[in-house]
Amino acid sequence: MELKKHYTNEQTGIRYSLHGDFYLSDIKVPEENIVLGKWGERVPVALKQANRPSRQARHDAQGLPFQ
């Protein structure tokens, strides 16, 4: 059976291309400059701060610092 190199799904309008035995979608991301605003810019900084070790001293249940 011969497979088509390209086909378009009529329900979604998405075009697919044949790569080997599989069809992969031909979706392209538009190149736009999106303004994130102040909260969108702060999220990466907050994630970096959340992943670093805490500067607070760690204590056990009796309140003694860990060695």
CHARMM internal coordinates of N, CA and C (Angstrom, degrees):
IC EDIT
DIST 1 N 1 CA 1.4505
DIST 1 CA 1 C 1.5315
ANGL 1 N 1 CA 1 C 109.11
DIST 1 C 2 N 1.2928
ANGL 1 CA 1 C 2 N 116.41
DIHE 1 N 1 CA 1 C 2 N 128.96
DIST 2 N 2 CA 1.4699
ANGL 1 C 2 N 2 CA 122.18
DIHE 1 CA 1 C 2 N 2 CA -179.44
DIST 2 CA 2 C 1.5315
ANGL 2 N 2 CA 2 C 109.39
DIHE 1 C 2 N 2 CA 2 C -89.51
DIST 2 C 3 N 1.3292
ANGL 2 CA 2 C 3 N 116.46
DIHE 2 N 2 CA 2 C 3 N 126.98
DIST 3 N 3 CA 1.4522
ANGL 2 C 3 N 3 CA 121.42
DIHE 2 CA 2 C 3 N 3 CA 179.18
DIST 3 CA 3 C 1.5211
ANGL 3 N 3 CA 3 C 110.21
DIHE 2 C 3 N 3 CA 3 C -94.39
DIST 3 C 4 N 1.3290
ANGL 3 CA 3 C 4 N 115.93
DIHE 3 N 3 CA 3 C 4 N 144.47
DIST 4 N 4 CA 1.4658
ANGL 3 C 4 N 4 CA 120.47
DIHE 3 CA 3 C 4 N 4 CA 177.24
DIST 4 CA 4 C 1.5221
ANGL 4 N 4 CA 4 C 109.17
DIHE 3 C 4 N 4 CA 4 C -70.01
DIST 4 C 5 N 1.3450
ANGL 4 CA 4 C 5 N 116.77
DIHE 4 N 4 CA 4 C 5 N 145.76
DIST 5 N 5 CA 1.4621
ANGL 4 C 5 N 5 CA 119.83
DIHE 4 CA 4 C 5 N 5 CA 177.83
DIST 5 CA 5 C 1.5258
ANGL 5 N 5 CA 5 C 111.32
DIHE 4 C 5 N 5 CA 5 C -71.84
DIST 5 C 6 N 1.3178
ANGL 5 CA 5 C 6 N 117.32
DIHE 5 N 5 CA 5 C 6 N -32.99
DIST 6 N 6 CA 1.4644
ANGL 5 C 6 N 6 CA 121.65
DIHE 5 CA 5 C 6 N 6 CA -179.95
DIST 6 CA 6 C 1.5259
ANGL 6 N 6 CA 6 C 108.59
DIHE 5 C 6 N 6 CA 6 C -138.99
DIST 6 C 7 N 1.3201
ANGL 6 CA 6 C 7 N 115.35
DIHE 6 N 6 CA 6 C 7 N 146.72
DIST 7 N 7 CA 1.4516
ANGL 6 C 7 N 7 CA 119.73
DIHE 6 CA 6 C 7 N 7 CA 169.30
DIST 7 CA 7 C 1.5143
ANGL 7 N 7 CA 7 C 108.68
DIHE 6 C 7 N 7 CA 7 C -152.41
DIST 7 C 8 N 1.3349
ANGL 7 CA 7 C 8 N 116.34
DIHE 7 N 7 CA 7 C 8 N 158.00
DIST 8 N 8 CA 1.4566
ANGL 7 C 8 N 8 CA 122.69
DIHE 7 CA 7 C 8 N 8 CA -179.61
DIST 8 CA 8 C 1.5152
ANGL 8 N 8 CA 8 C 108.88
DIHE 7 C 8 N 8 CA 8 C -117.91
DIST 8 C 9 N 1.3242
ANGL 8 CA 8 C 9 N 115.77
DIHE 8 N 8 CA 8 C 9 N 129.72
DIST 9 N 9 CA 1.4508
ANGL 8 C 9 N 9 CA 121.24
DIHE 8 CA 8 C 9 N 9 CA 176.08
DIST 9 CA 9 C 1.5254
ANGL 9 N 9 CA 9 C 107.23
DIHE 8 C 9 N 9 CA 9 C -73.77
DIST 9 C 10 N 1.2886
ANGL 9 CA 9 C 10 N 117.83
DIHE 9 N 9 CA 9 C 10 N 120.87
DIST 10 N 10 CA 1.4626
ANGL 9 C 10 N 10 CA 121.46
DIHE 9 CA 9 C 10 N 10 CA -174.99
DIST 10 CA 10 C 1.5269
ANGL 10 N 10 CA 10 C 112.52
DIHE 9 C 10 N 10 CA 10 C -70.93
DIST 10 C 11 N 1.3271
ANGL 10 CA 10 C 11 N 118.56
DIHE 10 N 10 CA 10 C 11 N -28.54
DIST 11 N 11 CA 1.4653
ANGL 10 C 11 N 11 CA 120.66
DIHE 10 CA 10 C 11 N 11 CA 179.62
DIST 11 CA 11 C 1.5205
ANGL 11 N 11 CA 11 C 112.11
DIHE 10 C 11 N 11 CA 11 C -72.62
DIST 11 C 12 N 1.3318
ANGL 11 CA 11 C 12 N 116.28
DIHE 11 N 11 CA 11 C 12 N -42.18
DIST 12 N 12 CA 1.4658
ANGL 11 C 12 N 12 CA 119.78
DIHE 11 CA 11 C 12 N 12 CA -175.64
DIST 12 CA 12 C 1.5213
ANGL 12 N 12 CA 12 C 113.05
DIHE 11 C 12 N 12 CA 12 C -100.16
DIST 12 C 13 N 1.3250
ANGL 12 CA 12 C 13 N 117.19
DIHE 12 N 12 CA 12 C 13 N -23.10
DIST 13 N 13 CA 1.4543
ANGL 12 C 13 N 13 CA 120.96
DIHE 12 CA 12 C 13 N 13 CA -177.04
DIST 13 CA 13 C 1.5200
ANGL 13 N 13 CA 13 C 112.82
DIHE 12 C 13 N 13 CA 13 C 80.07
DIST 13 C 14 N 1.3231
ANGL 13 CA 13 C 14 N 118.07
DIHE 13 N 13 CA 13 C 14 N 8.61
DIST 14 N 14 CA 1.4615
ANGL 13 C 14 N 14 CA 121.62
DIHE 13 CA 13 C 14 N 14 CA -179.68
DIST 14 CA 14 C 1.5191
ANGL 14 N 14 CA 14 C 109.15
DIHE 13 C 14 N 14 CA 14 C -84.93
DIST 14 C 15 N 1.3303
ANGL 14 CA 14 C 15 N 115.20
DIHE 14 N 14 CA 14 C 15 N 135.12
DIST 15 N 15 CA 1.4562
ANGL 14 C 15 N 15 CA 121.19
DIHE 14 CA 14 C 15 N 15 CA 179.49
DIST 15 CA 15 C 1.5225
ANGL 15 N 15 CA 15 C 109.66
DIHE 14 C 15 N 15 CA 15 C -93.86
DIST 15 C 16 N 1.3359
ANGL 15 CA 15 C 16 N 117.07
DIHE 15 N 15 CA 15 C 16 N 140.97
DIST 16 N 16 CA 1.4580
ANGL 15 C 16 N 16 CA 123.29
DIHE 15 CA 15 C 16 N 16 CA -179.00
DIST 16 CA 16 C 1.5187
ANGL 16 N 16 CA 16 C 109.62
DIHE 15 C 16 N 16 CA 16 C -122.99
DIST 16 C 17 N 1.3438
ANGL 16 CA 16 C 17 N 116.03
DIHE 16 N 16 CA 16 C 17 N 146.13
DIST 17 N 17 CA 1.4631
ANGL 16 C 17 N 17 CA 122.64
DIHE 16 CA 16 C 17 N 17 CA 176.61
DIST 17 CA 17 C 1.5199
ANGL 17 N 17 CA 17 C 109.40
DIHE 16 C 17 N 17 CA 17 C -119.97
DIST 17 C 18 N 1.3148
ANGL 17 CA 17 C 18 N 116.01
DIHE 17 N 17 CA 17 C 18 N 145.74
DIST 18 N 18 CA 1.4595
ANGL 17 C 18 N 18 CA 121.84
DIHE 17 CA 17 C 18 N 18 CA 179.95
DIST 18 CA 18 C 1.5259
ANGL 18 N 18 CA 18 C 109.37
DIHE 17 C 18 N 18 CA 18 C -83.77
DIST 18 C 19 N 1.3421
ANGL 18 CA 18 C 19 N 116.01
DIHE 18 N 18 CA 18 C 19 N 124.71
DIST 19 N 19 CA 1.4596
ANGL 18 C 19 N 19 CA 123.13
DIHE 18 CA 18 C 19 N 19 CA 176.33
DIST 19 CA 19 C 1.5196
ANGL 19 N 19 CA 19 C 106.83
DIHE 18 C 19 N 19 CA 19 C -127.02
DIST 19 C 20 N 1.3308
ANGL 19 CA 19 C 20 N 116.70
DIHE 19 N 19 CA 19 C 20 N 102.76
DIST 20 N 20 CA 1.4659
ANGL 19 C 20 N 20 CA 120.30
DIHE 19 CA 19 C 20 N 20 CA -174.55
DIST 20 CA 20 C 1.5189
ANGL 20 N 20 CA 20 C 109.01
DIHE 19 C 20 N 20 CA 20 C 68.96
DIST 20 C 21 N 1.3315
ANGL 20 CA 20 C 21 N 116.72
DIHE 20 N 20 CA 20 C 21 N -119.18
DIST 21 N 21 CA 1.4720
ANGL 20 C 21 N 21 CA 121.80
DIHE 20 CA 20 C 21 N 21 CA 179.14
DIST 21 CA 21 C 1.5222
ANGL 21 N 21 CA 21 C 112.47
DIHE 20 C 21 N 21 CA 21 C -102.41
DIST 21 C 22 N 1.3397
ANGL 21 CA 21 C 22 N 117.86
DIHE 21 N 21 CA 21 C 22 N 5.23
DIST 22 N 22 CA 1.4538
ANGL 21 C 22 N 22 CA 121.38
DIHE 21 CA 21 C 22 N 22 CA -173.57
DIST 22 CA 22 C 1.5212
ANGL 22 N 22 CA 22 C 111.62
DIHE 21 C 22 N 22 CA 22 C -121.45
DIST 22 C 23 N 1.3280
ANGL 22 CA 22 C 23 N 115.63
DIHE 22 N 22 CA 22 C 23 N 148.39
DIST 23 N 23 CA 1.4544
ANGL 22 C 23 N 23 CA 121.45
DIHE 22 CA 22 C 23 N 23 CA 172.42
DIST 23 CA 23 C 1.5271
ANGL 23 N 23 CA 23 C 108.48
DIHE 22 C 23 N 23 CA 23 C -97.56
DIST 23 C 24 N 1.3140
ANGL 23 CA 23 C 24 N 116.32
DIHE 23 N 23 CA 23 C 24 N 127.49
DIST 24 N 24 CA 1.4589
ANGL 23 C 24 N 24 CA 122.45
DIHE 23 CA 23 C 24 N 24 CA 177.02
DIST 24 CA 24 C 1.5204
ANGL 24 N 24 CA 24 C 108.79
DIHE 23 C 24 N 24 CA 24 C -115.97
DIST 24 C 25 N 1.3328
ANGL 24 CA 24 C 25 N 116.06
DIHE 24 N 24 CA 24 C 25 N 143.35
DIST 25 N 25 CA 1.4599
ANGL 24 C 25 N 25 CA 119.75
DIHE 24 CA 24 C 25 N 25 CA -177.30
DIST 25 CA 25 C 1.5220
ANGL 25 N 25 CA 25 C 111.01
DIHE 24 C 25 N 25 CA 25 C -72.41
DIST 25 C 26 N 1.3193
ANGL 25 CA 25 C 26 N 115.52
DIHE 25 N 25 CA 25 C 26 N 148.27
DIST 26 N 26 CA 1.4659
ANGL 25 C 26 N 26 CA 122.50
DIHE 25 CA 25 C 26 N 26 CA 179.12
DIST 26 CA 26 C 1.5200
ANGL 26 N 26 CA 26 C 109.77
DIHE 25 C 26 N 26 CA 26 C -100.10
DIST 26 C 27 N 1.3224
ANGL 26 CA 26 C 27 N 116.57
DIHE 26 N 26 CA 26 C 27 N 51.41
DIST 27 N 27 CA 1.4653
ANGL 26 C 27 N 27 CA 120.71
DIHE 26 CA 26 C 27 N 27 CA -178.99
DIST 27 CA 27 C 1.5167
ANGL 27 N 27 CA 27 C 108.47
DIHE 26 C 27 N 27 CA 27 C -83.91
DIST 27 C 28 N 1.3225
ANGL 27 CA 27 C 28 N 116.17
DIHE 27 N 27 CA 27 C 28 N 132.04
DIST 28 N 28 CA 1.4561
ANGL 27 C 28 N 28 CA 121.48
DIHE 27 CA 27 C 28 N 28 CA 177.64
DIST 28 CA 28 C 1.5188
ANGL 28 N 28 CA 28 C 108.74
DIHE 27 C 28 N 28 CA 28 C -117.23
DIST 28 C 29 N 1.3221
ANGL 28 CA 28 C 29 N 115.30
DIHE 28 N 28 CA 28 C 29 N 136.79
DIST 29 N 29 CA 1.4566
ANGL 28 C 29 N 29 CA 121.28
DIHE 28 CA 28 C 29 N 29 CA 179.71
DIST 29 CA 29 C 1.5228
ANGL 29 N 29 CA 29 C 108.01
DIHE 28 C 29 N 29 CA 29 C -84.82
DIST 29 C 30 N 1.3269
ANGL 29 CA 29 C 30 N 117.31
DIHE 29 N 29 CA 29 C 30 N 127.10
DIST 30 N 30 CA 1.4657
ANGL 29 C 30 N 30 CA 118.69
DIHE 29 CA 29 C 30 N 30 CA 178.84
DIST 30 CA 30 C 1.5231
ANGL 30 N 30 CA 30 C 110.61
DIHE 29 C 30 N 30 CA 30 C -67.55
DIST 30 C 31 N 1.3172
ANGL 30 CA 30 C 31 N 115.32
DIHE 30 N 30 CA 30 C 31 N 140.48
DIST 31 N 31 CA 1.4613
ANGL 30 C 31 N 31 CA 119.96
DIHE 30 CA 30 C 31 N 31 CA 178.56
DIST 31 CA 31 C 1.5140
ANGL 31 N 31 CA 31 C 108.45
DIHE 30 C 31 N 31 CA 31 C -89.56
DIST 31 C 32 N 1.3249
ANGL 31 CA 31 C 32 N 115.32
DIHE 31 N 31 CA 31 C 32 N 101.18
DIST 32 N 32 CA 1.4607
ANGL 31 C 32 N 32 CA 121.70
DIHE 31 CA 31 C 32 N 32 CA -178.86
DIST 32 CA 32 C 1.5133
ANGL 32 N 32 CA 32 C 109.07
DIHE 31 C 32 N 32 CA 32 C -127.96
DIST 32 C 33 N 1.2934
ANGL 32 CA 32 C 33 N 115.94
DIHE 32 N 32 CA 32 C 33 N 150.69
DIST 33 N 33 CA 1.4509
ANGL 32 C 33 N 33 CA 120.79
DIHE 32 CA 32 C 33 N 33 CA 171.25
DIST 33 CA 33 C 1.5207
ANGL 33 N 33 CA 33 C 107.05
DIHE 32 C 33 N 33 CA 33 C -94.09
DIST 33 C 34 N 1.3205
ANGL 33 CA 33 C 34 N 115.82
DIHE 33 N 33 CA 33 C 34 N 113.20
DIST 34 N 34 CA 1.4544
ANGL 33 C 34 N 34 CA 121.10
DIHE 33 CA 33 C 34 N 34 CA -177.44
DIST 34 CA 34 C 1.5348
ANGL 34 N 34 CA 34 C 108.47
DIHE 33 C 34 N 34 CA 34 C -104.13
DIST 34 C 35 N 1.3036
ANGL 34 CA 34 C 35 N 115.99
DIHE 34 N 34 CA 34 C 35 N 130.58
DIST 35 N 35 CA 1.4542
ANGL 34 C 35 N 35 CA 121.05
DIHE 34 CA 34 C 35 N 35 CA 177.06
DIST 35 CA 35 C 1.5217
ANGL 35 N 35 CA 35 C 107.77
DIHE 34 C 35 N 35 CA 35 C -84.94
DIST 35 C 36 N 1.3319
ANGL 35 CA 35 C 36 N 116.44
DIHE 35 N 35 CA 35 C 36 N 120.46
DIST 36 N 36 CA 1.4579
ANGL 35 C 36 N 36 CA 120.93
DIHE 35 CA 35 C 36 N 36 CA -176.55
DIST 36 CA 36 C 1.5159
ANGL 36 N 36 CA 36 C 113.10
DIHE 35 C 36 N 36 CA 36 C -83.62
DIST 36 C 37 N 1.2946
ANGL 36 CA 36 C 37 N 117.73
DIHE 36 N 36 CA 36 C 37 N -28.40
DIST 37 N 37 CA 1.4521
ANGL 36 C 37 N 37 CA 120.37
DIHE 36 CA 36 C 37 N 37 CA -175.17
DIST 37 CA 37 C 1.5126
ANGL 37 N 37 CA 37 C 110.28
DIHE 36 C 37 N 37 CA 37 C 82.41
DIST 37 C 38 N 1.3280
ANGL 37 CA 37 C 38 N 117.09
DIHE 37 N 37 CA 37 C 38 N 175.53
DIST 38 N 38 CA 1.4623
ANGL 37 C 38 N 38 CA 119.44
DIHE 37 CA 37 C 38 N 38 CA -174.31
DIST 38 CA 38 C 1.5186
ANGL 38 N 38 CA 38 C 112.83
DIHE 37 C 38 N 38 CA 38 C -67.73
DIST 38 C 39 N 1.3415
ANGL 38 CA 38 C 39 N 119.45
DIHE 38 N 38 CA 38 C 39 N -34.35
DIST 39 N 39 CA 1.4643
ANGL 38 C 39 N 39 CA 120.08
DIHE 38 CA 38 C 39 N 39 CA -178.43
DIST 39 CA 39 C 1.5234
ANGL 39 N 39 CA 39 C 110.86
DIHE 38 C 39 N 39 CA 39 C -75.53
DIST 39 C 40 N 1.2982
ANGL 39 CA 39 C 40 N 117.94
DIHE 39 N 39 CA 39 C 40 N -35.32
DIST 40 N 40 CA 1.4588
ANGL 39 C 40 N 40 CA 120.47
DIHE 39 CA 39 C 40 N 40 CA 177.12
DIST 40 CA 40 C 1.5157
ANGL 40 N 40 CA 40 C 112.09
DIHE 39 C 40 N 40 CA 40 C -66.57
DIST 40 C 41 N 1.3380
ANGL 40 CA 40 C 41 N 116.39
DIHE 40 N 40 CA 40 C 41 N -31.41
DIST 41 N 41 CA 1.4582
ANGL 40 C 41 N 41 CA 120.07
DIHE 40 CA 40 C 41 N 41 CA 178.37
DIST 41 CA 41 C 1.5254
ANGL 41 N 41 CA 41 C 111.50
DIHE 40 C 41 N 41 CA 41 C -77.65
DIST 41 C 42 N 1.3190
ANGL 41 CA 41 C 42 N 118.67
DIHE 41 N 41 CA 41 C 42 N -25.21
DIST 42 N 42 CA 1.4596
ANGL 41 C 42 N 42 CA 121.96
DIHE 41 CA 41 C 42 N 42 CA -177.35
DIST 42 CA 42 C 1.5264
ANGL 42 N 42 CA 42 C 112.86
DIHE 41 C 42 N 42 CA 42 C -82.79
DIST 42 C 43 N 1.3014
ANGL 42 CA 42 C 43 N 118.55
DIHE 42 N 42 CA 42 C 43 N -20.88
DIST 43 N 43 CA 1.4696
ANGL 42 C 43 N 43 CA 120.95
DIHE 42 CA 42 C 43 N 43 CA -176.87
DIST 43 CA 43 C 1.5251
ANGL 43 N 43 CA 43 C 111.58
DIHE 42 C 43 N 43 CA 43 C -59.94
DIST 43 C 44 N 1.3587
ANGL 43 CA 43 C 44 N 121.00
DIHE 43 N 43 CA 43 C 44 N -47.71
DIST 44 N 44 CA 1.4680
ANGL 43 C 44 N 44 CA 118.60
DIHE 43 CA 43 C 44 N 44 CA 179.04
DIST 44 CA 44 C 1.5244
ANGL 44 N 44 CA 44 C 112.36
DIHE 43 C 44 N 44 CA 44 C -60.98
DIST 44 C 45 N 1.3248
ANGL 44 CA 44 C 45 N 118.00
DIHE 44 N 44 CA 44 C 45 N -35.48
DIST 45 N 45 CA 1.4652
ANGL 44 C 45 N 45 CA 121.28
DIHE 44 CA 44 C 45 N 45 CA 178.85
DIST 45 CA 45 C 1.5197
ANGL 45 N 45 CA 45 C 109.84
DIHE 44 C 45 N 45 CA 45 C -66.64
DIST 45 C 46 N 1.3250
ANGL 45 CA 45 C 46 N 117.61
DIHE 45 N 45 CA 45 C 46 N -42.73
DIST 46 N 46 CA 1.4653
ANGL 45 C 46 N 46 CA 121.45
DIHE 45 CA 45 C 46 N 46 CA 179.30
DIST 46 CA 46 C 1.5289
ANGL 46 N 46 CA 46 C 110.73
DIHE 45 C 46 N 46 CA 46 C -64.37
DIST 46 C 47 N 1.3228
ANGL 46 CA 46 C 47 N 118.13
DIHE 46 N 46 CA 46 C 47 N -37.04
DIST 47 N 47 CA 1.4585
ANGL 46 C 47 N 47 CA 120.55
DIHE 46 CA 46 C 47 N 47 CA 178.42
DIST 47 CA 47 C 1.5216
ANGL 47 N 47 CA 47 C 111.19
DIHE 46 C 47 N 47 CA 47 C -66.64
DIST 47 C 48 N 1.3188
ANGL 47 CA 47 C 48 N 117.29
DIHE 47 N 47 CA 47 C 48 N -38.92
DIST 48 N 48 CA 1.4597
ANGL 47 C 48 N 48 CA 120.19
DIHE 47 CA 47 C 48 N 48 CA 177.57
DIST 48 CA 48 C 1.5226
ANGL 48 N 48 CA 48 C 110.13
DIHE 47 C 48 N 48 CA 48 C -63.77
DIST 48 C 49 N 1.3220
ANGL 48 CA 48 C 49 N 116.98
DIHE 48 N 48 CA 48 C 49 N -42.10
DIST 49 N 49 CA 1.4600
ANGL 48 C 49 N 49 CA 120.50
DIHE 48 CA 48 C 49 N 49 CA -179.15
DIST 49 CA 49 C 1.5234
ANGL 49 N 49 CA 49 C 110.92
DIHE 48 C 49 N 49 CA 49 C -67.45
DIST 49 C 50 N 1.3176
ANGL 49 CA 49 C 50 N 117.72
DIHE 49 N 49 CA 49 C 50 N -34.07
DIST 50 N 50 CA 1.4651
ANGL 49 C 50 N 50 CA 120.83
DIHE 49 CA 49 C 50 N 50 CA -179.30
DIST 50 CA 50 C 1.5237
ANGL 50 N 50 CA 50 C 111.60
DIHE 49 C 50 N 50 CA 50 C -70.71
DIST 50 C 51 N 1.3404
ANGL 50 CA 50 C 51 N 117.77
DIHE 50 N 50 CA 50 C 51 N -26.69
DIST 51 N 51 CA 1.4606
ANGL 50 C 51 N 51 CA 120.99
DIHE 50 CA 50 C 51 N 51 CA -176.73
DIST 51 CA 51 C 1.5198
ANGL 51 N 51 CA 51 C 113.86
DIHE 50 C 51 N 51 CA 51 C -89.26
DIST 51 C 52 N 1.3281
ANGL 51 CA 51 C 52 N 118.67
DIHE 51 N 51 CA 51 C 52 N -8.81
DIST 52 N 52 CA 1.4607
ANGL 51 C 52 N 52 CA 119.27
DIHE 51 CA 51 C 52 N 52 CA -179.69
DIST 52 CA 52 C 1.5385
ANGL 52 N 52 CA 52 C 109.33
DIHE 51 C 52 N 52 CA 52 C -89.66
DIST 52 C 53 N 1.3225
ANGL 52 CA 52 C 53 N 116.62
DIHE 52 N 52 CA 52 C 53 N 156.50
DIST 53 N 53 CA 1.4662
ANGL 52 C 53 N 53 CA 119.15
DIHE 52 CA 52 C 53 N 53 CA -179.85
DIST 53 CA 53 C 1.5210
ANGL 53 N 53 CA 53 C 111.66
DIHE 52 C 53 N 53 CA 53 C -63.93
DIST 53 C 54 N 1.3021
ANGL 53 CA 53 C 54 N 115.67
DIHE 53 N 53 CA 53 C 54 N 147.87
DIST 54 N 54 CA 1.4506
ANGL 53 C 54 N 54 CA 121.24
DIHE 53 CA 53 C 54 N 54 CA -179.48
DIST 54 CA 54 C 1.5228
ANGL 54 N 54 CA 54 C 110.32
DIHE 53 C 54 N 54 CA 54 C -71.96
DIST 54 C 55 N 1.3235
ANGL 54 CA 54 C 55 N 116.28
DIHE 54 N 54 CA 54 C 55 N 147.03
DIST 55 N 55 CA 1.4612
ANGL 54 C 55 N 55 CA 121.11
DIHE 54 CA 54 C 55 N 55 CA 177.78
DIST 55 CA 55 C 1.5293
ANGL 55 N 55 CA 55 C 111.26
DIHE 54 C 55 N 55 CA 55 C -89.25
DIST 55 C 56 N 1.2997
ANGL 55 CA 55 C 56 N 116.73
DIHE 55 N 55 CA 55 C 56 N -9.04
DIST 56 N 56 CA 1.4651
ANGL 55 C 56 N 56 CA 120.18
DIHE 55 CA 55 C 56 N 56 CA -179.50
DIST 56 CA 56 C 1.5218
ANGL 56 N 56 CA 56 C 109.78
DIHE 55 C 56 N 56 CA 56 C -72.95
DIST 56 C 57 N 1.3225
ANGL 56 CA 56 C 57 N 115.13
DIHE 56 N 56 CA 56 C 57 N 146.04
DIST 57 N 57 CA 1.4617
ANGL 56 C 57 N 57 CA 119.98
DIHE 56 CA 56 C 57 N 57 CA 177.07
DIST 57 CA 57 C 1.5234
ANGL 57 N 57 CA 57 C 108.62
DIHE 56 C 57 N 57 CA 57 C -70.48
DIST 57 C 58 N 1.3073
ANGL 57 CA 57 C 58 N 116.27
DIHE 57 N 57 CA 57 C 58 N 144.13
DIST 58 N 58 CA 1.4609
ANGL 57 C 58 N 58 CA 121.10
DIHE 57 CA 57 C 58 N 58 CA 178.79
DIST 58 CA 58 C 1.5205
ANGL 58 N 58 CA 58 C 108.41
DIHE 57 C 58 N 58 CA 58 C -101.12
DIST 58 C 59 N 1.3214
ANGL 58 CA 58 C 59 N 115.57
DIHE 58 N 58 CA 58 C 59 N 135.30
DIST 59 N 59 CA 1.4524
ANGL 58 C 59 N 59 CA 121.54
DIHE 58 CA 58 C 59 N 59 CA -177.68
DIST 59 CA 59 C 1.5177
ANGL 59 N 59 CA 59 C 110.00
DIHE 58 C 59 N 59 CA 59 C -125.05
DIST 59 C 60 N 1.3190
ANGL 59 CA 59 C 60 N 115.52
DIHE 59 N 59 CA 59 C 60 N 152.18
DIST 60 N 60 CA 1.4569
ANGL 59 C 60 N 60 CA 119.11
DIHE 59 CA 59 C 60 N 60 CA 176.68
DIST 60 CA 60 C 1.5210
ANGL 60 N 60 CA 60 C 109.99
DIHE 59 C 60 N 60 CA 60 C -84.18
DIST 60 C 61 N 1.3200
ANGL 60 CA 60 C 61 N 117.92
DIHE 60 N 60 CA 60 C 61 N -172.07
DIST 61 N 61 CA 1.4620
ANGL 60 C 61 N 61 CA 122.09
DIHE 60 CA 60 C 61 N 61 CA -174.06
DIST 61 CA 61 C 1.5375
ANGL 61 N 61 CA 61 C 111.84
DIHE 60 C 61 N 61 CA 61 C -64.92
DIST 61 C 62 N 1.3385
ANGL 61 CA 61 C 62 N 118.13
DIHE 61 N 61 CA 61 C 62 N -24.88
DIST 62 N 62 CA 1.4577
ANGL 61 C 62 N 62 CA 121.64
DIHE 61 CA 61 C 62 N 62 CA -179.41
DIST 62 CA 62 C 1.5292
ANGL 62 N 62 CA 62 C 112.49
DIHE 61 C 62 N 62 CA 62 C -90.06
DIST 62 C 63 N 1.3084
ANGL 62 CA 62 C 63 N 116.83
DIHE 62 N 62 CA 62 C 63 N -0.69
DIST 63 N 63 CA 1.4574
ANGL 62 C 63 N 63 CA 120.60
DIHE 62 CA 62 C 63 N 63 CA 179.49
DIST 63 CA 63 C 1.5062
ANGL 63 N 63 CA 63 C 114.06
DIHE 62 C 63 N 63 CA 63 C 87.51
DIST 63 C 64 N 1.3405
ANGL 63 CA 63 C 64 N 116.97
DIHE 63 N 63 CA 63 C 64 N 9.12
DIST 64 N 64 CA 1.4657
ANGL 63 C 64 N 64 CA 120.81
DIHE 63 CA 63 C 64 N 64 CA 178.99
DIST 64 CA 64 C 1.5317
ANGL 64 N 64 CA 64 C 109.10
DIHE 63 C 64 N 64 CA 64 C -90.10
DIST 64 C 65 N 1.3304
ANGL 64 CA 64 C 65 N 118.15
DIHE 64 N 64 CA 64 C 65 N 139.24
DIST 65 N 65 CA 1.4749
ANGL 64 C 65 N 65 CA 119.43
DIHE 64 CA 64 C 65 N 65 CA 179.98
DIST 65 CA 65 C 1.5304
ANGL 65 N 65 CA 65 C 111.13
DIHE 64 C 65 N 65 CA 65 C -67.16
DIST 65 C 66 N 1.3353
ANGL 65 CA 65 C 66 N 115.05
DIHE 65 N 65 CA 65 C 66 N 144.34
DIST 66 N 66 CA 1.4658
ANGL 65 C 66 N 66 CA 120.36
DIHE 65 CA 65 C 66 N 66 CA 175.41
DIST 66 CA 66 C 1.5194
ANGL 66 N 66 CA 66 C 109.52
DIHE 65 C 66 N 66 CA 66 C -69.62
DIST 66 C 67 N 1.3065
ANGL 66 CA 66 C 67 N 116.79
DIHE 66 N 66 CA 66 C 67 N 147.84
DIST 67 N 67 CA 1.4715
ANGL 66 C 67 N 67 CA 120.91
DIHE 66 CA 66 C 67 N 67 CA 177.56
DIST 67 CA 67 C 1.4905
ANGL 67 N 67 CA 67 C 110.03
DIHE 66 C 67 N 67 CA 67 C -96.31
END
COOR INIT
IC SEED 1 N 1 CA 1 C
IC BUILD
